[in-house]
Amino acid sequence: MFHQRQRPILLAAAALGLIWLVAFAGYQLAQNVKVTPDKVRAYTAALDFSHLSAADRAAAIQKLAAMLNALTLEERQSLRLDRTAYKWFAQMTEQEKSAFLEATMPTGFKQTITAFENLPADKRQRAVNQAVKQMKEAREKMAASGEMPPTGTNGVVLSQDLQDEVTKIGLQSFYSQSSAQTKAELAPFLEELQRSMESGRMLRGPRQP
């Protein structure tokens, strides 16, 4: 009688233990497959891109794009700023560069470009300044944490010429006419610009004393 009453309790305990084991295994699996900046760095360093076949190059580009897109904005920006995201870029064909840029551009960046075009000149300049400022701060933070060499903190994150062109002729016209290399230089700026515009920071303007 006693054992009969205990049996449901034991079965419930065993089931609960099994559930916890499955949950723990799932957690461990998720941790193993989760994309991190270090995993992206390891992946790009492990492949000799120039010696891959055309099919393998396409697969590698697709995988790299998917890994970058799985990261947070901050993580993705760190890999753009330390150039890990573009480790193979110089070895890509023009078609491969276009495919990679298209696959890794932030969701909604075309709407951001359109919204930027509709701003008056002073707010365009403010948006550019805000995005560049945020990028500089991100790189300084990376340098302080050892993710980038300290010597990189004084360099420009977007050349003054590019800043002037973007502000003068408009982002949409400039981007559509740019080379793949210039578009790659603009990628981190576009992401930061989108974040600034979506948050409304650059529309608020400077604080009044």
N, C-alpha and C positions, 0 to 999 in steps of 0.2 A: 504493500500500500504506500509506504513511505517513498519507495523508489518511483512509483507511478506518479506521485505528486511532484517529485523533483525533476522528472524527465522533461516537462515543458520548459522549466526554468533553465535547465542545462542546454536544451536545444536553442532557446532564445539567446543565451550567453554565447553559444557557438556561432549563431548567425550574426550577432553583433560584432564578434571578433572578426568574422570573415568580412563583414562590411568595412570595418576599420582597415583591414589588410588591403582590400581592394582600393579604398580611398587613398591609402598611403602610397600604394604602387602607382596609382594614377597621378598623384602629386609628384612623385619622383620622376615619372615619365614626362610630365609637363615641364618640370625643371630642366630635364635633359634636352628637350626639343625647343625650349624657349630661346629665341634669338637674342643675343647680347652683342654689344659693340666688340667685345673681345673675340667672339665667335666669328664675326664678320672679318676682323683683322686676320684671324687665323686662316679663314677660308681664302682670302685674297692672297695671302702669303704662301699658301700651300700649292697653288696652281701656277704653272708656267704658261700663262695665257698665250704667248706668242707661238708656242709649239702645239697648240690644240688644233684639231680638225675644225672645219667650219661648223659642223653640227655640234661638236663639243663646246665651241666658243659660244654659240647661240644658247646652249643649255646653261653654261656658266654665267652668262650675262643675265639670263632669266632668273637663275637662282639668286644671284647677287641682288638684283632688283627686288625680288621677293623678300629677301632678308632685310634690306634697307627699309622697305615699306612696313615691315613688322615691328620696327623700332618706334620708340616715342620720338617726338620732334627734337627734343634735346639730345637724345642719343644719335639720331640721324645727323643732326647738325655737327656733332663732335666728329663724326666720320667724314663729313664734308670738309670741315676746317682742317683736320689733320691729313686730308687728301686720300684717306683709305678708300673712300667711295669711288675715287677716280684713279685707283692704282693701275688699272688696265687701260685707261682711256686713250693714252697716246698710241697704244697698239691696236686700237679698234679701227675698223673701216668707218667711213662716213655714215654708211647705213647702220652699222652697229651702234655708233655713237647716238644717232637719232633715236633708235629703238630704245637704248638705255635711258636717255634723257626723258623720253616720252613715258616710259614705265615708272620712272622715279620722281616725276614732278608731283608736287603736293596736290591732293584732291581739291578741286575748286580754284586752282591757281588762275585759270582763264577768267573766272568771275572776278578774281582779285585784280587782274590786269585791267579789266573793263572798268571796275570801280575806281582804280587809280587814274585812268584816263579822264574820268568825269570830275576829278578834283581840280580846283583852281591851282595856279602855279605855286602859291605860297604853301598850300597844304601838301602838294606833291613833294616840295622840298622838305617839309617837316616830316613826311612819311619816310623819305629816303634817309634823312638824318637819324630818325628814331631806329630804323632797321639796322643801319650801320653801327649805331651806338650799342645796340643789343648784341650784335655779332662780336664786336670788340670785347664786350664784357664777358661773353661766353668763352672767347679764346683766352682771355686773361685768367678766367677761372680754370680752364683746362691746363694752362701753363702752371698755375699755382698747385694743381693737384698732381702734376707730373705727367699728364696725358700728352702734352706737347712740350717741345724744348722751349725754355724761357726766352730764347732769342726771337721766337716768333711773335711775341706779344707786342712788339713795336711796329710790325709790318702792317700794311693796309689789308683789310678784309675785302674791300671792293675799291678798285682804283678810282681816283678822283675823276678821271676821264669818263669812266663808265657811269659814275654818279651824275655827272653833268649831262651826258647824253640821254640817260633815262629821264632826267628832269626836263630837259629841253624839248626833245622830240616826242616824248611819251613812251611808256613802257611797251605798249602793244606794237607800235611801229618798229621800235628798236629791237625788240625780241624777235619779231618775224624776219628781220633782215640780218640777224646775227649768225655767226658761224657756230658750229657745235661747241667749239672751245669756249667762246664767249657765253653761250648758254650754260655751260658747265660752271663758269665763274659766277653766273647770276643765280644759280640754283639755290644756294644757301640764303642769298639776299631775298629771293622771291618767297621762300618759306618764312623768313623773319618778317618781311613786309606783310605777308598775309596774316600772320599772328598779330602784328601791331594794329592792322586795320580792323581785324575782327574784334579785338579787345577794345577798340576805340581810343587807345592811348594817344595816337598821333592827332586825333580830331579834337582832343581837349585843349591842346595848345599849352604854352608855358603857364605856370602858376603866377598869379598876380601877387605882388608884394603886399 
